[in-house]
Amino acid sequence: MAILSSSGLTVTFGGKNAVESLDLKVEQGQLVGLIGPNGAGKTTTIDALTGFVPARGVVTFDGKEIESQSSTQRARGGLGRTWQSSELFDDLTILENLQVAAERVTVGGFIRDLFKPRNDDVSELMAILASLDLDHSAHLLPTELSHGQRKLVGVARSLAAKPKVLLMDEPAAGLDTEESQELGTRIRGLVDGGLSVLLIDHDMGLVLTICDYLYVLDFGQLIAEGTPAEIRADEKVIGAYLGQRHAEGENDG
Amino acid sequence: MTTSSSTRSWATPGRIAAIIAALLGVVLLVLIFTNVNQTQALFLGLGVGALIAAIALSVTLNYQGSGVVNFAAGAIAMYGGYVYYGLRVNGQLFLPPLPNPLAPIEGIVHLAGNKSFNLPNIPVFITLAHPGAGSSSFGTIIRQPAMPVWLALLISAGVLAILGLLFHLLIFRPLRNAPVLAKVVASVGLFIIMQAIVVLRFTSSAKAVTSILPTSPTHLPRGVTLPSDQLYLVGIVVLVTLGLWALFRYTRFGLATRAAAENEKGAIVLGYSPDFLAGVNWVASTVLAGMFGILAAAINQSLDPITITLLIVPALAASLLGRFNSFIVTMLAGLGIGMLSSWIQYLSGQSWFPKAGGQPIPGLTQALPFVIIIIVLVLRGKSLPTRGSVETVKLPFAPRARGAVPTSLIGGVAVAVILFVTSPDWRLAIVNSLVGVVICLSLVVLTGYVGQISLMQMALAGISGFTLSKIADAHHIPFPFGPILGAVAAVAVGLIAGVPALRVRGVNLAVVTFAAAVTIEQMVFANPAWSGLKGAIVAPPRLFGLKFGPNDSWSKLFGGGEGLLPNPWFGVFCLVVVILLILAVVNIRSSRVGRHMLAVRANERAAAAAGVSVSGTKILAFGVAAFIAGLGGALSGYRFGSVTADYFGAIPSMLFLAFAYLGGISSVSGAVVGGIIVSGGILTTFMSHVLGIPETYTLFLAGLGLITMAIFNPKGVAGALRDSGHAIKGRLGRGTTPKADAEAEAGVHAKVGA
């Protein structure tokens, strides 16, 4: 049983299907890539799986059908995501950004905090930051970091919620080749540690190197799926990317 | 950013117009065939309906042109009425208070002892014509008007056009990329200034106005009689609407404005600068509202600073029905609301109408727009238009307060000492400021931390005050349970008004809460069963035999002082409440809930993806803010020994948002500054007692300060102080360098357009 799967997932914008009848699966502990040219419907797929756009079809996560759940409920259930433009909370420090994702509010806790705010234990969150070399920035504001660091904070924040599956929307976009490779190693490390990941990225080199399995979208339709080796050889994929196979290993962000 | 491309197809302006028209048609037909009096009542609402429609058209025009929902449109109409009145009756054009560069010289000479030294003042009026000879009849002197109607109208139109241009150039152009809150605050500032100027120049009592349009009765079918000027007014508003419709549909200018309302780049492609379009639309909307103000005042034959100004509420309902883009729906809605109000007014005069305190239940006509707004919001939900312009500045940074406990204890002791050694005037000022701090704190939680704009906090405070008076005191519920009961009632009402607000954000929320405040004010506070002329009495607080009401005699504990009221122990009581609330709000910021609130404020989607319940957080904020405001209302009730309708309600709510914003909406220190500057507080007492500035100018100055602050320093006074504090620290070589620090904070506000 896959930890996350969709069947017949369809998203319609103004009469047009941005994603059409998509079936995909992420197995436990697997790193699955979702690729395709611009406008193929990759981000829309993540939005639909996490409840940010209305969609038809069945989404199963952790053994339950979750179509009727709100984004918040899905996130609390362990379906994490990152954003293309990191979308950090600009008024909170890096550590506080992580705390938001890690901590739950209860009425009792709130009333207690009114009188004496708890000193929440942040050692786990500091460990997450340290694993991404961000521990020195814990008390800085997002706007004080570089673009690459902000993207990493976005990843750290989603990890802080201890997700079962993490949907990553172009985490390497805007990073240089070296940063991108480093990020790839880290994502692979997370998956090897037991996390299941669905990864969108434009960097074909990165995706083809680290993923276990790939789905290829074009104009909202699934045009191919398979292991990286199968996808490399797929005529339709090569067609959709117009010979971008030569760009393998380079950064085409 | 949420894209609202999934607009529900059935809720198009055309369909809504058809539904309104059909409903009105059915109602009309039924009435016309049943009762002449009711038909008459309906048609008598046409005049006010036309004015509502005109104000609503002005609001829509402004929104299309510049993305500003202008809360001052009603005030502009009222102002227009006074410009014409001054010209026609006295031949004088009145001027707003202008700074006099000679005043300081005069002041210095006065200080030097020469009190008779006088330099020329800036004129208050420019006289353009002199009133004709007076003739005496029945003991009153009736004077001929100074200026012919056409000339007065012409000059008024010119003055209004200049005002519109000034509003654009001085206020709203500098704010074009500012956050919604800054624009709302600026239009609130404009509202306050226009009203303050008129009160300064003409006092707040009503003026009799002669008619402009012919008033001979017109006989309509089935025995309905109507003054013909009402029909003329409707005719004019219909013509204006059709003109606007044609302008926006068929001309390049209109097309460019509509394009700009969707996306400012669209207008640039069409060869128009959005700035030029905004300017032209400001002039047009100001002239439109102002000229109708003149005509409507003539129909009412009376002019005062409040009545027309408050028509902004039904006008906003009409604009909302027209989705801020359809002139025809907006006009029909305006006329419809006017007619329904008049009909409800007629019905409330009937013997079967439900009574409260021997009089018909009040405020139903004022509740009508609120009901309409709620229905529209519930039906339409999130598909209300939001303008696609790039926001480059966000709400001010919400810092974690450090060392709040020692600071507030030291400050508290200092204030307590001052309470016992100063004169009664200053004690009262301190008490007023302390109550102000409480209301500002409630806005810090709701608006500062969560970004929800509320124009109803004083109305919620009033709910608590009236509950304390009418329920707690009446049932002998002792202190402190009475105020807590009041605050709980405020929470209940705040949540009822807050739940529909979950569906909207930004300026739409400001509209909802403003309409809610007007409704609460008219239905609850002005309800004779609740208040009456003197207001509702609040019994002084007692605890274990201690008497600390403002009018209780001085306790024997301290021998000193002059023994005059208010009792300083009441000030100490307020101080204790304020310090407890300050610490609680500081604790909210540095706890889990505070982080969740700021996450929601920064980015609702990302917050939801992080597992934060966005609506839960908002509801909690509404509830906490209402509770704090409720405690403020109870304190205020104790202070006066009573609660009155005009102290709470819509305009005071507006003022308090303004004061809180001026002080610094997103920090506790900002709330303290906000409390100091509230009317009747420490600053106004300082201005009147030390600087000799009359209290009548305080509202004018508050409005001016508000607009200035919205443009130049959205962080508020507290934020500016914090910045200069950092800078001084940096210069002294301690802490961080001022440059890095300023950059860090500037960076927080710079947001790359998504």
Interface residues (C-beta under 8 A of the other chain):
Chain A: F13 G14 T50 F52 P54 S70 S71 T72 A75 R76 G80 R81 W83 S85 E87 L88 F89 D90 D91 L92 E96 N97 Q99 V100 A101 E103 R104 V105 G109 F110 D113 L114 F115 K116 P117 R118 D120 L141 T143 E144 R157 S158 A161
Chain B: S5 S6 K394 F397 A398 A584 N587 I588 S590 S591 R592 V593 R595 H596 L598 A599 R601 A602 N603 R605 A606 A607 A608 A609 A610 G611 V612 S613 V614 G616 T617 L620 A744 G747 V748 A750 K751 A754
